[in-house]
Amino acid sequence: MPSKKLKVSLRKSIIGLSPKQEATVKALGLRRMHQTVTHEDTPQVRAMIAKVPHMLEVSHEA
């Protein structure tokens, strides 16, 4: 069975975020607004997304 993937997009600017939140967004591989990256659906990635849910748009990849 193939592993599940998550598509994560940065929907707001990181300007004004706390340094920890900014580091979390960058660790997800997001640098620019409206940039989208794909990650494995793991507990570690889910926790990172949970730290900045107001900045991200997350969807499941088929």
Biopython code that builds the backbone (N, CA, C, O; Angstrom):
import numpy as np
from Bio.PDB.StructureBuilder import StructureBuilder

atoms = [
    (1, "MET", "N", (0.852, -1.187, 0.000)),
    (1, "MET", "CA", (0.000, 0.000, 0.000)),
    (1, "MET", "C", (0.890, 1.240, 0.000)),
    (1, "MET", "O", (1.770, 1.363, 0.852)),
    (2, "PRO", "N", (0.680, 2.145, -0.927)),
    (2, "PRO", "CA", (1.514, 3.352, -0.969)),
    (2, "PRO", "C", (1.258, 4.249, 0.241)),
    (2, "PRO", "O", (0.145, 4.325, 0.761)),
    (3, "SER", "N", (2.309, 4.916, 0.664)),
    (3, "SER", "CA", (2.160, 5.814, 1.816)),
    (3, "SER", "C", (1.384, 7.060, 1.412)),
    (3, "SER", "O", (1.404, 7.475, 0.254)),
    (4, "LYS", "N", (0.706, 7.643, 2.381)),
    (4, "LYS", "CA", (-0.117, 8.821, 2.110)),
    (4, "LYS", "C", (0.761, 10.063, 2.061)),
    (4, "LYS", "O", (1.792, 10.143, 2.728)),
    (5, "LYS", "N", (0.336, 11.017, 1.266)),
    (5, "LYS", "CA", (1.062, 12.270, 1.102)),
    (5, "LYS", "C", (0.160, 13.436, 1.462)),
    (5, "LYS", "O", (-1.063, 13.360, 1.335)),
    (6, "LEU", "N", (0.784, 14.517, 1.913)),
    (6, "LEU", "CA", (0.082, 15.757, 2.206)),
    (6, "LEU", "C", (0.650, 16.859, 1.326)),
    (6, "LEU", "O", (1.866, 16.983, 1.184)),
    (7, "LYS", "N", (-0.226, 17.654, 0.739)),
    (7, "LYS", "CA", (0.196, 18.848, 0.010)),
    (7, "LYS", "C", (0.033, 20.023, 0.961)),
    (7, "LYS", "O", (-1.065, 20.273, 1.458)),
    (8, "VAL", "N", (1.113, 20.743, 1.217)),
    (8, "VAL", "CA", (1.109, 21.859, 2.155)),
    (8, "VAL", "C", (1.459, 23.133, 1.388)),
    (8, "VAL", "O", (2.483, 23.192, 0.707)),
    (9, "SER", "N", (0.610, 24.144, 1.500)),
    (9, "SER", "CA", (0.834, 25.414, 0.810)),
    (9, "SER", "C", (0.885, 26.543, 1.823)),
    (9, "SER", "O", (0.122, 26.562, 2.789)),
    (10, "LEU", "N", (1.797, 27.488, 1.595)),
    (10, "LEU", "CA", (1.901, 28.676, 2.437)),
    (10, "LEU", "C", (0.950, 29.725, 1.891)),
    (10, "LEU", "O", (1.109, 30.168, 0.754)),
    (11, "ARG", "N", (-0.040, 30.131, 2.684)),
    (11, "ARG", "CA", (-1.069, 31.046, 2.213)),
    (11, "ARG", "C", (-0.923, 32.467, 2.733)),
    (11, "ARG", "O", (-1.579, 33.375, 2.222)),
    (12, "LYS", "N", (-0.082, 32.681, 3.731)),
    (12, "LYS", "CA", (0.138, 34.025, 4.263)),
    (12, "LYS", "C", (1.638, 34.275, 4.367)),
    (12, "LYS", "O", (2.434, 33.336, 4.375)),
    (13, "SER", "N", (2.008, 35.530, 4.445)),
    (13, "SER", "CA", (3.409, 35.903, 4.582)),
    (13, "SER", "C", (3.916, 35.544, 5.973)),
    (13, "SER", "O", (3.173, 35.601, 6.953)),
    (14, "ILE", "N", (5.190, 35.173, 6.046)),
    (14, "ILE", "CA", (5.776, 34.822, 7.339)),
    (14, "ILE", "C", (6.255, 36.062, 8.101)),
    (14, "ILE", "O", (6.760, 35.948, 9.217)),
    (15, "ILE", "N", (6.098, 37.229, 7.506)),
    (15, "ILE", "CA", (6.485, 38.463, 8.188)),
    (15, "ILE", "C", (5.636, 38.619, 9.448)),
    (15, "ILE", "O", (4.411, 38.521, 9.390)),
    (16, "GLY", "N", (6.273, 38.856, 10.560)),
    (16, "GLY", "CA", (5.568, 39.066, 11.808)),
    (16, "GLY", "C", (5.403, 37.819, 12.657)),
    (16, "GLY", "O", (4.913, 37.897, 13.783)),
    (17, "LEU", "N", (5.807, 36.665, 12.130)),
    (17, "LEU", "CA", (5.733, 35.442, 12.937)),
    (17, "LEU", "C", (6.837, 35.429, 13.983)),
    (17, "LEU", "O", (7.856, 36.104, 13.841)),
    (18, "SER", "N", (6.619, 34.656, 15.026)),
    (18, "SER", "CA", (7.681, 34.479, 16.009)),
    (18, "SER", "C", (8.807, 33.685, 15.333)),
    (18, "SER", "O", (8.562, 32.969, 14.361)),
    (19, "PRO", "N", (10.021, 33.808, 15.837)),
    (19, "PRO", "CA", (11.140, 33.064, 15.229)),
    (19, "PRO", "C", (10.904, 31.552, 15.191)),
    (19, "PRO", "O", (11.310, 30.894, 14.232)),
    (20, "LYS", "N", (10.264, 30.997, 16.204)),
    (20, "LYS", "CA", (9.994, 29.554, 16.214)),
    (20, "LYS", "C", (9.003, 29.172, 15.116)),
    (20, "LYS", "O", (9.184, 28.166, 14.431)),
    (21, "GLN", "N", (7.957, 29.978, 14.955)),
    (21, "GLN", "CA", (6.972, 29.693, 13.912)),
    (21, "GLN", "C", (7.592, 29.846, 12.531)),
    (21, "GLN", "O", (7.324, 29.048, 11.633)),
    (22, "GLU", "N", (8.414, 30.862, 12.363)),
    (22, "GLU", "CA", (9.085, 31.078, 11.083)),
    (22, "GLU", "C", (9.994, 29.900, 10.757)),
    (22, "GLU", "O", (10.041, 29.448, 9.613)),
    (23, "ALA", "N", (10.718, 29.402, 11.758)),
    (23, "ALA", "CA", (11.598, 28.251, 11.558)),
    (23, "ALA", "C", (10.800, 27.003, 11.194)),
    (23, "ALA", "O", (11.257, 26.189, 10.391)),
    (24, "THR", "N", (9.625, 26.847, 11.770)),
    (24, "THR", "CA", (8.774, 25.700, 11.467)),
    (24, "THR", "C", (8.316, 25.741, 10.012)),
    (24, "THR", "O", (8.348, 24.725, 9.319)),
    (25, "VAL", "N", (7.894, 26.909, 9.554)),
    (25, "VAL", "CA", (7.453, 27.060, 8.162)),
    (25, "VAL", "C", (8.612, 26.762, 7.219)),
    (25, "VAL", "O", (8.432, 26.069, 6.218)),
    (26, "LYS", "N", (9.782, 27.270, 7.523)),
    (26, "LYS", "CA", (10.949, 27.031, 6.670)),
    (26, "LYS", "C", (11.378, 25.565, 6.702)),
    (26, "LYS", "O", (11.830, 25.031, 5.689)),
    (27, "ALA", "N", (11.239, 24.913, 7.857)),
    (27, "ALA", "CA", (11.585, 23.498, 7.968)),
    (27, "ALA", "C", (10.650, 22.626, 7.135)),
    (27, "ALA", "O", (11.028, 21.536, 6.706)),
    (28, "LEU", "N", (9.441, 23.107, 6.910)),
    (28, "LEU", "CA", (8.517, 22.394, 6.027)),
    (28, "LEU", "C", (8.904, 22.573, 4.559)),
    (28, "LEU", "O", (8.332, 21.924, 3.683)),
    (29, "GLY", "N", (9.862, 23.440, 4.291)),
    (29, "GLY", "CA", (10.321, 23.653, 2.922)),
    (29, "GLY", "C", (9.603, 24.774, 2.205)),
    (29, "GLY", "O", (9.681, 24.881, 0.981)),
    (30, "LEU", "N", (8.897, 25.618, 2.962)),
    (30, "LEU", "CA", (8.145, 26.717, 2.366)),
    (30, "LEU", "C", (8.913, 28.023, 2.517)),
    (30, "LEU", "O", (9.282, 28.407, 3.626)),
    (31, "ARG", "N", (9.149, 28.693, 1.416)),
    (31, "ARG", "CA", (9.912, 29.936, 1.439)),
    (31, "ARG", "C", (9.092, 31.135, 0.969)),
    (31, "ARG", "O", (9.269, 32.250, 1.459)),
    (32, "ARG", "N", (8.191, 30.894, 0.011)),
    (32, "ARG", "CA", (7.438, 31.993, -0.592)),
    (32, "ARG", "C", (5.939, 31.749, -0.439)),
    (32, "ARG", "O", (5.497, 30.610, -0.292)),
    (33, "MET", "N", (5.172, 32.820, -0.476)),
    (33, "MET", "CA", (3.714, 32.699, -0.429)),
    (33, "MET", "C", (3.221, 31.899, -1.630)),
    (33, "MET", "O", (3.765, 32.018, -2.728)),
    (34, "HIS", "N", (2.200, 31.093, -1.422)),
    (34, "HIS", "CA", (1.549, 30.266, -2.438)),
    (34, "HIS", "C", (2.444, 29.141, -2.959)),
    (34, "HIS", "O", (2.106, 28.490, -3.947)),
    (35, "GLN", "N", (3.578, 28.909, -2.306)),
    (35, "GLN", "CA", (4.426, 27.784, -2.657)),
    (35, "GLN", "C", (3.814, 26.518, -2.063)),
    (35, "GLN", "O", (3.287, 26.545, -0.951)),
    (36, "THR", "N", (3.882, 25.424, -2.793)),
    (36, "THR", "CA", (3.321, 24.158, -2.342)),
    (36, "THR", "C", (4.413, 23.096, -2.319)),
    (36, "THR", "O", (5.218, 22.998, -3.245)),
    (37, "VAL", "N", (4.431, 22.303, -1.249)),
    (37, "VAL", "CA", (5.362, 21.183, -1.135)),
    (37, "VAL", "C", (4.574, 19.932, -0.763)),
    (37, "VAL", "O", (3.459, 20.022, -0.251)),
    (38, "THR", "N", (5.152, 18.783, -1.019)),
    (38, "THR", "CA", (4.527, 17.510, -0.689)),
    (38, "THR", "C", (5.371, 16.809, 0.363)),
    (38, "THR", "O", (6.593, 16.722, 0.239)),
    (39, "HIS", "N", (4.706, 16.310, 1.400)),
    (39, "HIS", "CA", (5.371, 15.594, 2.482)),
    (39, "HIS", "C", (4.644, 14.292, 2.755)),
    (39, "HIS", "O", (3.453, 14.157, 2.476)),
    (40, "GLU", "N", (5.381, 13.329, 3.308)),
    (40, "GLU", "CA", (4.752, 12.101, 3.786)),
    (40, "GLU", "C", (3.842, 12.454, 4.962)),
    (40, "GLU", "O", (4.123, 13.390, 5.711)),
    (41, "ASP", "N", (2.772, 11.717, 5.119)),
    (41, "ASP", "CA", (1.838, 11.950, 6.226)),
    (41, "ASP", "C", (2.356, 11.222, 7.464)),
    (41, "ASP", "O", (1.973, 10.085, 7.737)),
    (42, "THR", "N", (3.241, 11.902, 8.213)),
    (42, "THR", "CA", (3.830, 11.323, 9.417)),
    (42, "THR", "C", (3.440, 12.163, 10.630)),
    (42, "THR", "O", (3.037, 13.316, 10.477)),
    (43, "PRO", "N", (3.553, 11.603, 11.825)),
    (43, "PRO", "CA", (3.242, 12.384, 13.028)),
    (43, "PRO", "C", (4.120, 13.630, 13.168)),
    (43, "PRO", "O", (3.667, 14.653, 13.681)),
    (44, "GLN", "N", (5.366, 13.549, 12.716)),
    (44, "GLN", "CA", (6.268, 14.693, 12.819)),
    (44, "GLN", "C", (5.802, 15.846, 11.941)),
    (44, "GLN", "O", (5.811, 17.000, 12.369)),
    (45, "VAL", "N", (5.398, 15.539, 10.727)),
    (45, "VAL", "CA", (4.913, 16.579, 9.806)),
    (45, "VAL", "C", (3.585, 17.136, 10.310)),
    (45, "VAL", "O", (3.353, 18.343, 10.249)),
    (46, "ARG", "N", (2.713, 16.258, 10.808)),
    (46, "ARG", "CA", (1.432, 16.717, 11.352)),
    (46, "ARG", "C", (1.640, 17.688, 12.515)),
    (46, "ARG", "O", (0.909, 18.671, 12.638)),
    (47, "ALA", "N", (2.628, 17.419, 13.365)),
    (47, "ALA", "CA", (2.913, 18.296, 14.504)),
    (47, "ALA", "C", (3.415, 19.654, 14.024)),
    (47, "ALA", "O", (3.046, 20.684, 14.589)),
    (48, "MET", "N", (4.248, 19.666, 12.992)),
    (48, "MET", "CA", (4.745, 20.933, 12.451)),
    (48, "MET", "C", (3.597, 21.748, 11.870)),
    (48, "MET", "O", (3.539, 22.965, 12.050)),
    (49, "ILE", "N", (2.686, 21.078, 11.175)),
    (49, "ILE", "CA", (1.530, 21.767, 10.602)),
    (49, "ILE", "C", (0.655, 22.333, 11.718)),
    (49, "ILE", "O", (0.110, 23.428, 11.584)),
    (50, "ALA", "N", (0.520, 21.597, 12.807)),
    (50, "ALA", "CA", (-0.320, 22.036, 13.931)),
    (50, "ALA", "C", (0.233, 23.274, 14.622)),
    (50, "ALA", "O", (-0.516, 23.985, 15.293)),
    (51, "LYS", "N", (1.530, 23.548, 14.473)),
    (51, "LYS", "CA", (2.137, 24.732, 15.090)),
    (51, "LYS", "C", (1.769, 26.022, 14.368)),
    (51, "LYS", "O", (1.760, 27.090, 14.981)),
    (52, "VAL", "N", (1.468, 25.939, 13.080)),
    (52, "VAL", "CA", (1.154, 27.140, 12.292)),
    (52, "VAL", "C", (-0.040, 26.900, 11.363)),
    (52, "VAL", "O", (0.070, 27.139, 10.160)),
    (53, "PRO", "N", (-1.180, 26.433, 11.893)),
    (53, "PRO", "CA", (-2.307, 26.113, 11.009)),
    (53, "PRO", "C", (-2.921, 27.335, 10.332)),
    (53, "PRO", "O", (-3.529, 27.219, 9.268)),
    (54, "HIS", "N", (-2.764, 28.493, 10.941)),
    (54, "HIS", "CA", (-3.334, 29.723, 10.380)),
    (54, "HIS", "C", (-2.562, 30.214, 9.158)),
    (54, "HIS", "O", (-3.033, 31.101, 8.445)),
    (55, "MET", "N", (-1.388, 29.650, 8.909)),
    (55, "MET", "CA", (-0.548, 30.064, 7.789)),
    (55, "MET", "C", (-0.646, 29.120, 6.593)),
    (55, "MET", "O", (-0.275, 29.483, 5.477)),
    (56, "LEU", "N", (-1.143, 27.919, 6.828)),
    (56, "LEU", "CA", (-1.040, 26.860, 5.837)),
    (56, "LEU", "C", (-2.396, 26.402, 5.314)),
    (56, "LEU", "O", (-3.432, 26.565, 5.958)),
    (57, "GLU", "N", (-2.345, 25.825, 4.127)),
    (57, "GLU", "CA", (-3.487, 25.120, 3.562)),
    (57, "GLU", "C", (-2.998, 23.704, 3.284)),
    (57, "GLU", "O", (-2.005, 23.510, 2.582)),
    (58, "VAL", "N", (-3.692, 22.728, 3.830)),
    (58, "VAL", "CA", (-3.258, 21.334, 3.733)),
    (58, "VAL", "C", (-4.326, 20.521, 3.032)),
    (58, "VAL", "O", (-5.517, 20.664, 3.310)),
    (59, "SER", "N", (-3.885, 19.657, 2.110)),
    (59, "SER", "CA", (-4.807, 18.753, 1.434)),
    (59, "SER", "C", (-4.120, 17.420, 1.226)),
    (59, "SER", "O", (-2.892, 17.337, 1.244)),
    (60, "HIS", "N", (-4.915, 16.374, 1.029)),
    (60, "HIS", "CA", (-4.388, 15.044, 0.773)),
    (60, "HIS", "C", (-4.112, 14.909, -0.710)),
    (60, "HIS", "O", (-4.882, 15.373, -1.552)),
    (61, "GLU", "N", (-3.000, 14.265, -1.010)),
    (61, "GLU", "CA", (-2.663, 14.017, -2.401)),
    (61, "GLU", "C", (-3.164, 12.627, -2.768)),
    (61, "GLU", "O", (-3.040, 11.687, -1.982)),
    (62, "ALA", "N", (-3.716, 12.504, -3.936)),
    (62, "ALA", "CA", (-4.289, 11.213, -4.357)),
    (62, "ALA", "C", (-3.239, 10.167, -4.610)),
    (62, "ALA", "O", (-3.568, 9.036, -4.969)),
]
sb = StructureBuilder()
sb.init_structure("model")
sb.init_model(0)
sb.init_chain("A")
sb.init_seg("    ")
for serial, (resi, resn, name, xyz) in enumerate(atoms, 1):
    if name == "N":
        sb.init_residue(resn, " ", resi, " ")
    sb.init_atom(name, np.array(xyz, "f"), 0.0, 1.0, " ", f" {name:<3s}", serial, name[0])
structure = sb.get_structure()
